[in-house]
Amino acid sequence: MGLSDRRAWQAAFLLIARDVQRYRLMMLPAILEKVTFGAAAVMLYANGRVAGSLVAGGLVDLAFAVLFALAFRATHAKA
């Protein structure tokens, strides 16, 4: 993932934070983004292909994925 991709996701996270109800469905791809990086980092670390500092970032992303999932569940779709 390039620098511009990361900046785009950071902008998306800020949008979600500003109006959780309106951008509730954006949490689903945000969860996917966090899980894919976190899982990849953990798997690469398990195979000895990356440093521990990268897996630490991956674990943080997995924690954020859980928090996004909890926030998604806590917010309800508008009727």
N, C-alpha and C positions, 0 to 999 in steps of 0.2 A: 504494500500500500504506500503510495507516494505522499509527499507532504501536502499536496493540494487535496487529496482524499481525506487526510486526517483533519484538515481545516474545515472541509465540508461537513464532516461528522460533528466536529465541535460546534459549528453553527447550528446543526440540527438539534444537538443536545440543548443548546441555549433556547432554541425555539420551543422545544418540549417543556423546558423548565418555566418559561414565561406564561404558557397557557396549556396546562396539562390536559384539561378536558378537550380542548380544540384539537390538539395534536396527539391525542391518545393513541391512535393507530400507528403513528410514527414510532411508538415504543417497540412495536414488533420487529421492524428491521433493525432498530437499535439493539435489541436483545440479540438478534442474529449476529450483528457485527461484533458485539462483545464476546459472545460464545465462540465464534469462529477463531478470533485471535487468541483467546484464552486457551482453548483446546489445542490449537496448533502449538502454542508456546510450551504447554505442558508435555505434549507428545515429543516435540523436538528435544526438550530437556531430558526426558526419559531415555531418549536414544543418544544422549551425549553430544548433541549437535549445536546447542546454544548455551550461553552462560546463565548462571543463576539469577542475575539481575533481570534478564528478559523474562524468565518464568515468574519472577515476582510481579512484574507488570502484567503478565497474563493472568495471574491469580487475582490481581486487583480488577482486571476487566471481567473476570468471572463473577466476582462479588458485585460489580455494577450490573451485570446481567440479572443476577438474582434480585437486586433492588428495583431494576426496571420491571421485572416480572411482578413483583409485589405491588408496585405502583400501578401497573396495568390492571391488576386484579382489584385493587382498592378503588380505582376510578370506574365509573359505570358509563356505558354508552348512553348518550342522550336519546330519550324516547321520541 
